[in-house]
Amino acid sequence: MSEVVDRWEQDIPHDARSVELAKAIADIDARNDDYFDFKFGGDGDNGEELLYILDIYFAGRGTP
């Protein structure tokens, strides 16, 4: 099982820093050809996946 799935199954709230950074990345992407076309509407969206990845990073598990 992946860390992302674990966090999703445990319904762990997103870190506020993750939300801020993900929204900023999505805004920059949208102004620059919208390559990633991030969506934050719910489970399974690529924006939701980005949020969980950032949560893992800010929790210290994704740092080298």
N, CA, C, O and CB atoms as a CASP TS submission, in Angstrom:
PFRMAT TS
TARGET T0000
AUTHOR 0000-0000-0000
METHOD Language model
MODEL 1
PARENT N/A
ATOM      1  N   MET     1       0.855  -1.180   0.000  1.00  0.00           N
ATOM      2  CA  MET     1       0.000   0.000   0.000  1.00  0.00           C
ATOM      3  C   MET     1       0.899   1.240   0.000  1.00  0.00           C
ATOM      4  O   MET     1       1.979   1.233   0.590  1.00  0.00           O
ATOM      5  CB  MET     1      -0.972   0.000   1.236  1.00  0.00           C
ATOM      6  N   SER     2       0.453   2.277  -0.651  1.00  0.00           N
ATOM      7  CA  SER     2       1.249   3.502  -0.727  1.00  0.00           C
ATOM      8  C   SER     2       0.921   4.449   0.430  1.00  0.00           C
ATOM      9  O   SER     2      -0.135   4.355   1.057  1.00  0.00           O
ATOM     10  CB  SER     2       1.011   4.209  -2.069  1.00  0.00           C
ATOM     11  N   GLU     3       1.849   5.353   0.688  1.00  0.00           N
ATOM     12  CA  GLU     3       1.617   6.357   1.738  1.00  0.00           C
ATOM     13  C   GLU     3       0.411   7.223   1.406  1.00  0.00           C
ATOM     14  O   GLU     3      -0.343   7.618   2.296  1.00  0.00           O
ATOM     15  CB  GLU     3       2.862   7.241   1.925  1.00  0.00           C
ATOM     16  N   VAL     4       0.232   7.518   0.116  1.00  0.00           N
ATOM     17  CA  VAL     4      -0.910   8.338  -0.300  1.00  0.00           C
ATOM     18  C   VAL     4      -2.209   7.624   0.044  1.00  0.00           C
ATOM     19  O   VAL     4      -3.111   8.224   0.629  1.00  0.00           O
ATOM     20  CB  VAL     4      -0.847   8.647  -1.818  1.00  0.00           C
ATOM     21  N   VAL     5      -2.311   6.351  -0.315  1.00  0.00           N
ATOM     22  CA  VAL     5      -3.528   5.583  -0.034  1.00  0.00           C
ATOM     23  C   VAL     5      -3.742   5.471   1.479  1.00  0.00           C
ATOM     24  O   VAL     5      -4.864   5.599   1.969  1.00  0.00           O
ATOM     25  CB  VAL     5      -3.445   4.168  -0.676  1.00  0.00           C
ATOM     26  N   ASP     6      -2.660   5.233   2.204  1.00  0.00           N
ATOM     27  CA  ASP     6      -2.775   5.156   3.671  1.00  0.00           C
ATOM     28  C   ASP     6      -3.375   6.439   4.246  1.00  0.00           C
ATOM     29  O   ASP     6      -4.279   6.390   5.081  1.00  0.00           O
ATOM     30  CB  ASP     6      -1.392   4.893   4.306  1.00  0.00           C
ATOM     31  N   ARG     7      -2.870   7.577   3.797  1.00  0.00           N
ATOM     32  CA  ARG     7      -3.374   8.865   4.313  1.00  0.00           C
ATOM     33  C   ARG     7      -4.834   9.064   3.924  1.00  0.00           C
ATOM     34  O   ARG     7      -5.632   9.559   4.719  1.00  0.00           O
ATOM     35  CB  ARG     7      -2.518  10.042   3.780  1.00  0.00           C
ATOM     36  N   TRP     8      -5.180   8.675   2.696  1.00  0.00           N
ATOM     37  CA  TRP     8      -6.555   8.822   2.218  1.00  0.00           C
ATOM     38  C   TRP     8      -7.490   7.926   3.033  1.00  0.00           C
ATOM     39  O   TRP     8      -8.557   8.368   3.460  1.00  0.00           O
ATOM     40  CB  TRP     8      -6.651   8.476   0.709  1.00  0.00           C
ATOM     41  N   GLU     9      -7.092   6.673   3.247  1.00  0.00           N
ATOM     42  CA  GLU     9      -7.939   5.743   3.996  1.00  0.00           C
ATOM     43  C   GLU     9      -8.115   6.169   5.447  1.00  0.00           C
ATOM     44  O   GLU     9      -9.160   5.915   6.047  1.00  0.00           O
ATOM     45  CB  GLU     9      -7.353   4.345   3.942  1.00  0.00           C
ATOM     46  N   GLN    10      -7.098   6.816   6.013  1.00  0.00           N
ATOM     47  CA  GLN    10      -7.179   7.279   7.403  1.00  0.00           C
ATOM     48  C   GLN    10      -7.886   8.627   7.505  1.00  0.00           C
ATOM     49  O   GLN    10      -8.100   9.141   8.603  1.00  0.00           O
ATOM     50  CB  GLN    10      -5.776   7.380   8.011  1.00  0.00           C
ATOM     51  N   ASP    11      -8.247   9.197   6.358  1.00  0.00           N
ATOM     52  CA  ASP    11      -8.952  10.486   6.305  1.00  0.00           C
ATOM     53  C   ASP    11      -8.188  11.580   7.058  1.00  0.00           C
ATOM     54  O   ASP    11      -8.770  12.372   7.799  1.00  0.00           O
ATOM     55  CB  ASP    11     -10.365  10.342   6.892  1.00  0.00           C
ATOM     56  N   ILE    12      -6.881  11.599   6.847  1.00  0.00           N
ATOM     57  CA  ILE    12      -6.023  12.586   7.488  1.00  0.00           C
ATOM     58  C   ILE    12      -6.207  13.923   6.770  1.00  0.00           C
ATOM     59  O   ILE    12      -6.054  13.983   5.550  1.00  0.00           O
ATOM     60  CB  ILE    12      -4.523  12.133   7.466  1.00  0.00           C
ATOM     61  N   PRO    13      -6.527  14.982   7.485  1.00  0.00           N
ATOM     62  CA  PRO    13      -6.718  16.284   6.839  1.00  0.00           C
ATOM     63  C   PRO    13      -5.412  16.777   6.201  1.00  0.00           C
ATOM     64  O   PRO    13      -4.312  16.460   6.654  1.00  0.00           O
ATOM     65  CB  PRO    13      -7.234  17.319   7.863  1.00  0.00           C
ATOM     66  N   HIS    14      -5.577  17.554   5.145  1.00  0.00           N
ATOM     67  CA  HIS    14      -4.408  18.100   4.460  1.00  0.00           C
ATOM     68  C   HIS    14      -3.746  19.187   5.296  1.00  0.00           C
ATOM     69  O   HIS    14      -4.411  19.981   5.962  1.00  0.00           O
ATOM     70  CB  HIS    14      -4.802  18.656   3.088  1.00  0.00           C
ATOM     71  N   ASP    15      -2.438  19.200   5.242  1.00  0.00           N
ATOM     72  CA  ASP    15      -1.636  20.249   5.864  1.00  0.00           C
ATOM     73  C   ASP    15      -1.954  21.567   5.147  1.00  0.00           C
ATOM     74  O   ASP    15      -2.021  21.595   3.918  1.00  0.00           O
ATOM     75  CB  ASP    15      -0.094  19.912   5.794  1.00  0.00           C
ATOM     76  N   ALA    16      -2.144  22.627   5.877  1.00  0.00           N
ATOM     77  CA  ALA    16      -2.462  23.934   5.275  1.00  0.00           C
ATOM     78  C   ALA    16      -1.381  24.371   4.293  1.00  0.00           C
ATOM     79  O   ALA    16      -1.674  25.024   3.292  1.00  0.00           O
ATOM     80  CB  ALA    16      -2.633  25.001   6.368  1.00  0.00           C
ATOM     81  N   ARG    17      -0.131  24.010   4.579  1.00  0.00           N
ATOM     82  CA  ARG    17       0.960  24.357   3.663  1.00  0.00           C
ATOM     83  C   ARG    17       0.809  23.622   2.340  1.00  0.00           C
ATOM     84  O   ARG    17       1.138  24.166   1.286  1.00  0.00           O
ATOM     85  CB  ARG    17       2.320  24.031   4.295  1.00  0.00           C
ATOM     86  N   SER    18       0.315  22.394   2.387  1.00  0.00           N
ATOM     87  CA  SER    18       0.085  21.625   1.163  1.00  0.00           C
ATOM     88  C   SER    18      -0.965  22.294   0.298  1.00  0.00           C
ATOM     89  O   SER    18      -0.803  22.412  -0.916  1.00  0.00           O
ATOM     90  CB  SER    18      -0.342  20.193   1.495  1.00  0.00           C
ATOM     91  N   VAL    19      -2.045  22.731   0.936  1.00  0.00           N
ATOM     92  CA  VAL    19      -3.131  23.383   0.206  1.00  0.00           C
ATOM     93  C   VAL    19      -2.628  24.673  -0.439  1.00  0.00           C
ATOM     94  O   VAL    19      -2.890  24.928  -1.614  1.00  0.00           O
ATOM     95  CB  VAL    19      -4.322  23.678   1.147  1.00  0.00           C
ATOM     96  N   GLU    20      -1.911  25.475   0.328  1.00  0.00           N
ATOM     97  CA  GLU    20      -1.399  26.739  -0.191  1.00  0.00           C
ATOM     98  C   GLU    20      -0.462  26.509  -1.377  1.00  0.00           C
ATOM     99  O   GLU    20      -0.592  27.165  -2.411  1.00  0.00           O
ATOM    100  CB  GLU    20      -0.673  27.511   0.915  1.00  0.00           C
ATOM    101  N   LEU    21       0.468  25.592  -1.229  1.00  0.00           N
ATOM    102  CA  LEU    21       1.446  25.345  -2.285  1.00  0.00           C
ATOM    103  C   LEU    21       0.796  24.705  -3.515  1.00  0.00           C
ATOM    104  O   LEU    21       1.102  25.091  -4.642  1.00  0.00           O
ATOM    105  CB  LEU    21       2.571  24.450  -1.760  1.00  0.00           C
ATOM    106  N   ALA    22      -0.088  23.741  -3.314  1.00  0.00           N
ATOM    107  CA  ALA    22      -0.752  23.080  -4.440  1.00  0.00           C
ATOM    108  C   ALA    22      -1.589  24.070  -5.242  1.00  0.00           C
ATOM    109  O   ALA    22      -1.574  24.043  -6.472  1.00  0.00           O
ATOM    110  CB  ALA    22      -1.636  21.930  -3.942  1.00  0.00           C
ATOM    111  N   LYS    23      -2.308  24.931  -4.559  1.00  0.00           N
ATOM    112  CA  LYS    23      -3.115  25.944  -5.261  1.00  0.00           C
ATOM    113  C   LYS    23      -2.222  26.908  -6.032  1.00  0.00           C
ATOM    114  O   LYS    23      -2.561  27.308  -7.145  1.00  0.00           O
ATOM    115  CB  LYS    23      -3.996  26.725  -4.263  1.00  0.00           C
ATOM    116  N   ALA    24      -1.090  27.284  -5.453  1.00  0.00           N
ATOM    117  CA  ALA    24      -0.153  28.179  -6.139  1.00  0.00           C
ATOM    118  C   ALA    24       0.415  27.504  -7.386  1.00  0.00           C
ATOM    119  O   ALA    24       0.508  28.124  -8.445  1.00  0.00           O
ATOM    120  CB  ALA    24       0.992  28.598  -5.189  1.00  0.00           C
ATOM    121  N   ILE    25       0.792  26.239  -7.256  1.00  0.00           N
ATOM    122  CA  ILE    25       1.306  25.489  -8.408  1.00  0.00           C
ATOM    123  C   ILE    25       0.234  25.388  -9.489  1.00  0.00           C
ATOM    124  O   ILE    25       0.522  25.582 -10.670  1.00  0.00           O
ATOM    125  CB  ILE    25       1.774  24.074  -7.979  1.00  0.00           C
ATOM    126  N   ALA    26      -0.995  25.087  -9.093  1.00  0.00           N
ATOM    127  CA  ALA    26      -2.093  24.977 -10.059  1.00  0.00           C
ATOM    128  C   ALA    26      -2.347  26.308 -10.761  1.00  0.00           C
ATOM    129  O   ALA    26      -2.595  26.331 -11.967  1.00  0.00           O
ATOM    130  CB  ALA    26      -3.373  24.502  -9.360  1.00  0.00           C
ATOM    131  N   ASP    27      -2.289  27.404 -10.032  1.00  0.00           N
ATOM    132  CA  ASP    27      -2.490  28.727 -10.637  1.00  0.00           C
ATOM    133  C   ASP    27      -1.393  29.045 -11.641  1.00  0.00           C
ATOM    134  O   ASP    27      -1.672  29.554 -12.727  1.00  0.00           O
ATOM    135  CB  ASP    27      -2.534  29.811  -9.554  1.00  0.00           C
ATOM    136  N   ILE    28      -0.146  28.748 -11.285  1.00  0.00           N
ATOM    137  CA  ILE    28       0.967  28.989 -12.207  1.00  0.00           C
ATOM    138  C   ILE    28       0.808  28.111 -13.447  1.00  0.00           C
ATOM    139  O   ILE    28       0.988  28.576 -14.572  1.00  0.00           O
ATOM    140  CB  ILE    28       2.332  28.710 -11.512  1.00  0.00           C
ATOM    141  N   ASP    29       0.472  26.845 -13.234  1.00  0.00           N
ATOM    142  CA  ASP    29       0.267  25.925 -14.353  1.00  0.00           C
ATOM    143  C   ASP    29      -0.839  26.423 -15.279  1.00  0.00           C
ATOM    144  O   ASP    29      -0.691  26.392 -16.501  1.00  0.00           O
ATOM    145  CB  ASP    29      -0.073  24.521 -13.835  1.00  0.00           C
ATOM    146  N   ALA    30      -1.947  26.883 -14.696  1.00  0.00           N
ATOM    147  CA  ALA    30      -3.082  27.354 -15.494  1.00  0.00           C
ATOM    148  C   ALA    30      -2.700  28.550 -16.366  1.00  0.00           C
ATOM    149  O   ALA    30      -3.240  28.717 -17.460  1.00  0.00           O
ATOM    150  CB  ALA    30      -4.250  27.730 -14.579  1.00  0.00           C
ATOM    151  N   ARG    31      -1.793  29.365 -15.897  1.00  0.00           N
ATOM    152  CA  ARG    31      -1.353  30.535 -16.672  1.00  0.00           C
ATOM    153  C   ARG    31      -0.293  30.183 -17.713  1.00  0.00           C
ATOM    154  O   ARG    31       0.069  31.014 -18.545  1.00  0.00           O
ATOM    155  CB  ARG    31      -0.807  31.603 -15.735  1.00  0.00           C
ATOM    156  N   ASN    32       0.198  28.957 -17.661  1.00  0.00           N
ATOM    157  CA  ASN    32       1.285  28.546 -18.549  1.00  0.00           C
ATOM    158  C   ASN    32       0.933  27.240 -19.266  1.00  0.00           C
ATOM    159  O   ASN    32       1.565  26.206 -19.050  1.00  0.00           O
ATOM    160  CB  ASN    32       2.597  28.382 -17.753  1.00  0.00           C
ATOM    161  N   ASP    33      -0.066  27.308 -20.105  1.00  0.00           N
ATOM    162  CA  ASP    33      -0.522  26.197 -20.957  1.00  0.00           C
ATOM    163  C   ASP    33      -1.315  25.115 -20.231  1.00  0.00           C
ATOM    164  O   ASP    33      -1.796  24.181 -20.872  1.00  0.00           O
ATOM    165  CB  ASP    33       0.656  25.565 -21.606  1.00  0.00           C
ATOM    166  N   ASP    34      -1.465  25.216 -18.914  1.00  0.00           N
ATOM    167  CA  ASP    34      -2.302  24.283 -18.149  1.00  0.00           C
ATOM    168  C   ASP    34      -1.945  22.826 -18.427  1.00  0.00           C
ATOM    169  O   ASP    34      -2.824  21.978 -18.584  1.00  0.00           O
ATOM    170  CB  ASP    34      -3.771  24.517 -18.470  1.00  0.00           C
ATOM    171  N   TYR    35      -0.656  22.550 -18.485  1.00  0.00           N
ATOM    172  CA  TYR    35      -0.159  21.211 -18.814  1.00  0.00           C
ATOM    173  C   TYR    35      -0.730  20.150 -17.872  1.00  0.00           C
ATOM    174  O   TYR    35      -1.186  19.099 -18.321  1.00  0.00           O
ATOM    175  CB  TYR    35       1.370  21.187 -18.758  1.00  0.00           C
ATOM    176  N   PHE    36      -0.706  20.423 -16.577  1.00  0.00           N
ATOM    177  CA  PHE    36      -1.172  19.435 -15.610  1.00  0.00           C
ATOM    178  C   PHE    36      -2.679  19.467 -15.407  1.00  0.00           C
ATOM    179  O   PHE    36      -3.270  18.461 -15.015  1.00  0.00           O
ATOM    180  CB  PHE    36      -0.486  19.650 -14.294  1.00  0.00           C
ATOM    181  N   ASP    37      -3.313  20.612 -15.669  1.00  0.00           N
ATOM    182  CA  ASP    37      -4.766  20.756 -15.525  1.00  0.00           C
ATOM    183  C   ASP    37      -5.234  20.192 -14.173  1.00  0.00           C
ATOM    184  O   ASP    37      -6.104  19.323 -14.111  1.00  0.00           O
ATOM    185  CB  ASP    37      -5.500  20.036 -16.690  1.00  0.00           C
ATOM    186  N   PHE    38      -4.631  20.712 -13.094  1.00  0.00           N
ATOM    187  CA  PHE    38      -4.950  20.209 -11.758  1.00  0.00           C
ATOM    188  C   PHE    38      -6.420  20.415 -11.432  1.00  0.00           C
ATOM    189  O   PHE    38      -6.994  21.472 -11.693  1.00  0.00           O
ATOM    190  CB  PHE    38      -4.081  20.897 -10.706  1.00  0.00           C
ATOM    191  N   LYS    39      -7.012  19.381 -10.857  1.00  0.00           N
ATOM    192  CA  LYS    39      -8.399  19.411 -10.390  1.00  0.00           C
ATOM    193  C   LYS    39      -8.396  19.076  -8.902  1.00  0.00           C
ATOM    194  O   LYS    39      -7.675  18.183  -8.458  1.00  0.00           O
ATOM    195  CB  LYS    39      -9.306  18.406 -11.200  1.00  0.00           C
ATOM    196  N   PHE    40      -9.203  19.794  -8.146  1.00  0.00           N
ATOM    197  CA  PHE    40      -9.264  19.606  -6.695  1.00  0.00           C
ATOM    198  C   PHE    40     -10.685  19.285  -6.235  1.00  0.00           C
ATOM    199  O   PHE    40     -11.075  19.648  -5.125  1.00  0.00           O
ATOM    200  CB  PHE    40      -8.752  20.859  -5.976  1.00  0.00           C
ATOM    201  N   GLY    41     -11.450  18.613  -7.073  1.00  0.00           N
ATOM    202  CA  GLY    41     -12.857  18.373  -6.763  1.00  0.00           C
ATOM    203  C   GLY    41     -13.133  17.197  -5.849  1.00  0.00           C
ATOM    204  O   GLY    41     -14.234  17.094  -5.310  1.00  0.00           O
ATOM    205  N   GLY    42     -12.182  16.317  -5.657  1.00  0.00           N
ATOM    206  CA  GLY    42     -12.454  15.180  -4.789  1.00  0.00           C
ATOM    207  C   GLY    42     -11.473  14.047  -4.989  1.00  0.00           C
ATOM    208  O   GLY    42     -10.445  14.191  -5.650  1.00  0.00           O
ATOM    209  N   ASP    43     -11.817  12.914  -4.399  1.00  0.00           N
ATOM    210  CA  ASP    43     -10.936  11.746  -4.430  1.00  0.00           C
ATOM    211  C   ASP    43     -10.620  11.339  -5.865  1.00  0.00           C
ATOM    212  O   ASP    43     -11.494  11.285  -6.729  1.00  0.00           O
ATOM    213  CB  ASP    43     -11.576  10.570  -3.678  1.00  0.00           C
ATOM    214  N   GLY    44      -9.342  11.057  -6.084  1.00  0.00           N
ATOM    215  CA  GLY    44      -8.911  10.589  -7.387  1.00  0.00           C
ATOM    216  C   GLY    44      -8.469  11.680  -8.337  1.00  0.00           C
ATOM    217  O   GLY    44      -7.848  11.391  -9.360  1.00  0.00           O
ATOM    218  N   ASP    45      -8.774  12.925  -8.022  1.00  0.00           N
ATOM    219  CA  ASP    45      -8.327  14.022  -8.877  1.00  0.00           C
ATOM    220  C   ASP    45      -6.818  14.184  -8.739  1.00  0.00           C
ATOM    221  O   ASP    45      -6.240  13.879  -7.696  1.00  0.00           O
ATOM    222  CB  ASP    45      -9.059  15.345  -8.515  1.00  0.00           C
ATOM    223  N   ASN    46      -6.189  14.669  -9.808  1.00  0.00           N
ATOM    224  CA  ASN    46      -4.733  14.835  -9.758  1.00  0.00           C
ATOM    225  C   ASN    46      -4.324  15.894  -8.735  1.00  0.00           C
ATOM    226  O   ASN    46      -3.237  15.797  -8.165  1.00  0.00           O
ATOM    227  CB  ASN    46      -4.196  15.213 -11.142  1.00  0.00           C
ATOM    228  N   GLY    47      -5.149  16.885  -8.490  1.00  0.00           N
ATOM    229  CA  GLY    47      -4.850  17.876  -7.464  1.00  0.00           C
ATOM    230  C   GLY    47      -4.888  17.273  -6.072  1.00  0.00           C
ATOM    231  O   GLY    47      -4.087  17.626  -5.207  1.00  0.00           O
ATOM    232  N   GLU    48      -5.825  16.360  -5.865  1.00  0.00           N
ATOM    233  CA  GLU    48      -5.918  15.663  -4.578  1.00  0.00           C
ATOM    234  C   GLU    48      -4.672  14.810  -4.350  1.00  0.00           C
ATOM    235  O   GLU    48      -4.144  14.753  -3.239  1.00  0.00           O
ATOM    236  CB  GLU    48      -7.192  14.781  -4.523  1.00  0.00           C
ATOM    237  N   GLU    49      -4.214  14.157  -5.397  1.00  0.00           N
ATOM    238  CA  GLU    49      -2.985  13.351  -5.305  1.00  0.00           C
ATOM    239  C   GLU    49      -1.791  14.242  -4.949  1.00  0.00           C
ATOM    240  O   GLU    49      -0.961  13.881  -4.115  1.00  0.00           O
ATOM    241  CB  GLU    49      -2.718  12.603  -6.645  1.00  0.00           C
ATOM    242  N   LEU    50      -1.718  15.410  -5.594  1.00  0.00           N
ATOM    243  CA  LEU    50      -0.647  16.362  -5.288  1.00  0.00           C
ATOM    244  C   LEU    50      -0.716  16.795  -3.829  1.00  0.00           C
ATOM    245  O   LEU    50       0.317  16.896  -3.167  1.00  0.00           O
ATOM    246  CB  LEU    50      -0.733  17.592  -6.212  1.00  0.00           C
ATOM    247  N   LEU    51      -1.905  17.048  -3.323  1.00  0.00           N
ATOM    248  CA  LEU    51      -2.054  17.440  -1.917  1.00  0.00           C
ATOM    249  C   LEU    51      -1.503  16.367  -0.984  1.00  0.00           C
ATOM    250  O   LEU    51      -0.780  16.682  -0.038  1.00  0.00           O
ATOM    251  CB  LEU    51      -3.529  17.709  -1.591  1.00  0.00           C
ATOM    252  N   TYR    52      -1.834  15.113  -1.237  1.00  0.00           N
ATOM    253  CA  TYR    52      -1.331  14.041  -0.379  1.00  0.00           C
ATOM    254  C   TYR    52       0.183  13.907  -0.471  1.00  0.00           C
ATOM    255  O   TYR    52       0.844  13.663   0.538  1.00  0.00           O
ATOM    256  CB  TYR    52      -1.988  12.721  -0.749  1.00  0.00           C
ATOM    257  N   ILE    53       0.734  14.064  -1.661  1.00  0.00           N
ATOM    258  CA  ILE    53       2.187  14.006  -1.820  1.00  0.00           C
ATOM    259  C   ILE    53       2.848  15.128  -1.025  1.00  0.00           C
ATOM    260  O   ILE    53       3.854  14.904  -0.352  1.00  0.00           O
ATOM    261  CB  ILE    53       2.577  14.101  -3.312  1.00  0.00           C
ATOM    262  N   LEU    54       2.293  16.323  -1.100  1.00  0.00           N
ATOM    263  CA  LEU    54       2.832  17.441  -0.332  1.00  0.00           C
ATOM    264  C   LEU    54       2.664  17.215   1.171  1.00  0.00           C
ATOM    265  O   LEU    54       3.544  17.571   1.954  1.00  0.00           O
ATOM    266  CB  LEU    54       2.147  18.746  -0.747  1.00  0.00           C
ATOM    267  N   ASP    55       1.539  16.624   1.573  1.00  0.00           N
ATOM    268  CA  ASP    55       1.343  16.290   2.987  1.00  0.00           C
ATOM    269  C   ASP    55       2.463  15.381   3.480  1.00  0.00           C
ATOM    270  O   ASP    55       3.008  15.589   4.565  1.00  0.00           O
ATOM    271  CB  ASP    55      -0.026  15.612   3.202  1.00  0.00           C
ATOM    272  N   ILE    56       2.804  14.376   2.681  1.00  0.00           N
ATOM    273  CA  ILE    56       3.879  13.450   3.040  1.00  0.00           C
ATOM    274  C   ILE    56       5.194  14.209   3.152  1.00  0.00           C
ATOM    275  O   ILE    56       5.967  13.992   4.085  1.00  0.00           O
ATOM    276  CB  ILE    56       3.997  12.309   1.998  1.00  0.00           C
ATOM    277  N   TYR    57       5.439  15.085   2.214  1.00  0.00           N
ATOM    278  CA  TYR    57       6.668  15.897   2.244  1.00  0.00           C
ATOM    279  C   TYR    57       6.724  16.731   3.521  1.00  0.00           C
ATOM    280  O   TYR    57       7.731  16.709   4.229  1.00  0.00           O
ATOM    281  CB  TYR    57       6.745  16.821   1.001  1.00  0.00           C
ATOM    282  N   PHE    58       5.656  17.462   3.820  1.00  0.00           N
ATOM    283  CA  PHE    58       5.670  18.332   4.995  1.00  0.00           C
ATOM    284  C   PHE    58       5.679  17.542   6.309  1.00  0.00           C
ATOM    285  O   PHE    58       6.107  18.060   7.340  1.00  0.00           O
ATOM    286  CB  PHE    58       4.466  19.257   4.963  1.00  0.00           C
ATOM    287  N   ALA    59       5.212  16.301   6.271  1.00  0.00           N
ATOM    288  CA  ALA    59       5.268  15.465   7.476  1.00  0.00           C
ATOM    289  C   ALA    59       6.674  14.920   7.708  1.00  0.00           C
ATOM    290  O   ALA    59       6.935  14.270   8.721  1.00  0.00           O
ATOM    291  CB  ALA    59       4.271  14.305   7.367  1.00  0.00           C
ATOM    292  N   GLY    60       7.576  15.186   6.769  1.00  0.00           N
ATOM    293  CA  GLY    60       8.957  14.789   6.943  1.00  0.00           C
ATOM    294  C   GLY    60       9.316  13.431   6.386  1.00  0.00           C
ATOM    295  O   GLY    60      10.469  13.007   6.459  1.00  0.00           O
ATOM    296  N   ARG    61       8.330  12.746   5.827  1.00  0.00           N
ATOM    297  CA  ARG    61       8.605  11.423   5.292  1.00  0.00           C
ATOM    298  C   ARG    61       9.112  11.465   3.861  1.00  0.00           C
ATOM    299  O   ARG    61       9.613  10.463   3.349  1.00  0.00           O
ATOM    300  CB  ARG    61       7.371  10.579   5.363  1.00  0.00           C
ATOM    301  N   GLY    62       8.988  12.606   3.218  1.00  0.00           N
ATOM    302  CA  GLY    62       9.425  12.696   1.843  1.00  0.00           C
ATOM    303  C   GLY    62      10.731  13.438   1.684  1.00  0.00           C
ATOM    304  O   GLY    62      11.169  13.698   0.564  1.00  0.00           O
ATOM    305  N   THR    63      11.355  13.779   2.791  1.00  0.00           N
ATOM    306  CA  THR    63      12.602  14.530   2.716  1.00  0.00           C
ATOM    307  C   THR    63      13.785  13.587   2.695  1.00  0.00           C
ATOM    308  O   THR    63      13.756  12.536   3.336  1.00  0.00           O
ATOM    309  CB  THR    63      12.722  15.504   3.889  1.00  0.00           C
ATOM    310  N   PRO    64      14.824  13.951   1.966  1.00  0.00           N
ATOM    311  CA  PRO    64      16.006  13.081   1.890  1.00  0.00           C
ATOM    312  C   PRO    64      16.765  13.018   3.203  1.00  0.00           C
ATOM    313  O   PRO    64      17.780  12.329   3.298  1.00  0.00           O
ATOM    314  CB  PRO    64      16.936  13.558   0.796  1.00  0.00           C
TER
END
